[in-house]
Amino acid sequence: MFYQPHFLYRPKLIFCYILVQLKFLHPLLAKSLQAELPTGWNNKMFWVAFKSGGQRVYFEYECKLREPVSYKPKVVVDGEYQLTENDIRSFHENGYIGPFTVISPEEMESVREHLVNLVTNTDSKTLSFTINDKTDVATLNTRDRHLEDPVLMDLFKHPSITERCAQLLGADLLLWRSAFFHIPAFSNGSPYHQSTTWFSNLRESILQPPNVEELFQLTCWIALQDTPKEKSCLKVVSNSRQKINPVKHSKSNGKDIIYNQYELELDCQIDQKNVNLLEAKAGECIIFCERAIHGSTDNVTEDERWAVVGRIIRPDTRAYTEKMRDEGYKLQIYDADINLDDWRGVLLRGEDRYGLNRVLRETGVAINNS
């Protein structure tokens, strides 16, 4: 109901708000009601939804991002990958660094063929889904394939990625998720959107960092083929990462479409002077902050476009709640129940200097250096 305005929207929202605050009552509630409570919403999220009657809602957790105390790299790395203070300042202002080379276009040609075959012709061995006839199984099969494919895993473990991410996040890095993005010929790219703690079930966060106002996550976007602006290149809006914006409720052919993350519309004004079109060659990577407003241009060519992304976090950030790991979770965007029994986080970089084995066991994440 939280993303479907109707004449009873405000009274129901007040009722839900009160229930969310009364945590001691939650174990006494029916499981169906417990599953619907937006326990991850903060007061501003409730207020914006209430004030607008559901016409403006947050599709992501509402929070600010503080500027770092220093723009110095968090670690010193080999000179080939070393970032300057100006590089890091530019990242925080513009929301991205790159593109830079991970592997050559010639190497990527065979890698792309292998990876496209992986996601189009084989089912996931990591995530299992309870689905219905509306579920987009093909899209779900593009998630977390790094856990079963060493070719994909090697891309994200490449020092051109890990050494740059370490200078932004810290010495120790976890890969918690990967996903492929396919834009067919003559089709729309993805509209502008933002992410932070990943409200994939629209009620609670998948990621729980120690402080949501600090940088705790990076996205590494790798071009599997050349992506000029005519072929759905990535676009990022400078100076847009500081706050999370609500989205507007809209309808398509009389039907609610806010559940489809690729059709939502951010409720904010975008100055075209701040839009950066990030064309990339096959084998190049762009590291960006998920909080920055981003999307991709339309593909106006007769060729499809493939890219793959990895979500990298600090080890002090918990991925998935204990309940999600024990019971699975409902991904409403694709209308599927996802089982996480075979999911795990992967340590990309770092040693066990700070007791990471203990921390990861406590958060339900297993180290995998294979």
Disulfide bonds with the S-S distance in Angstrom:
none
